Amino acid sequence: MVSLDFESALAAACSDASYEYKPVAGCRLIWEHHQGSDSVGIYAYQDQPDWLVLTFRGSEELRDWSRNFRAFPRHQGEIHGGYARCWAGLSHAVEEKLAGLSFTHLTITGHSMGGAVATLAAWQLPWACHLITFGSPRVVNHSLAERIQEKVPVVRRFVHGGDVVPLYPVLLHRHVGEVRRIGAERTLVRMLLKGFADHHPKRYAELLATSLKTTGWGSNPD
């Protein structure tokens, strides 16, 4: 199995590509599904075809951003209402597709809102998986965050520089997994001046690819 550093870099590339489901070097897009403004895709890693990367598209349209701030909890107050609705609209198609595929390793990933939906997918899908998110907002309450952490063996949550999106929503919700900071030092000035620029998915993909080349393909601190 490849290192977690390589898996993270590939997940970042797929998350960036998912805004238009563009090609990703070394991968083949085997499925994409659209439900209104929401979409999800599956990439297969060509050197290891039984490794699938399930990728949820992040916030892009005005409707997506309005959902980001629709934080009224659902499911006994455990889950952010907007992201719960998004996952509910995609879950049947995702589970049906995965049930028909042969794989031994599943990475679930997404940037921004896509990371929030990926977190819900990792919790509710019946397959073992790794969860890797980039600039994800908070999506569940403290109790459910702990249960997801117990269920999912590997959770990597990346935050770049002064990216402000992971600060939201401010109340009621929590992140899953410890943060891994990349890029520039996170300061108040950086968040005020570069908070949304640092949120761009391409920055995550570029930084992780560069870091991987610098540290070596086999490094795996986990």
Summary of the structure (lengths in Angstrom):
residues: 222
radius of gyration: 16.1
end to end distance: 13.4
largest distance: 48.8
contacts: 764
relative contact order: 0.16
helix: 41%
strand: 23%
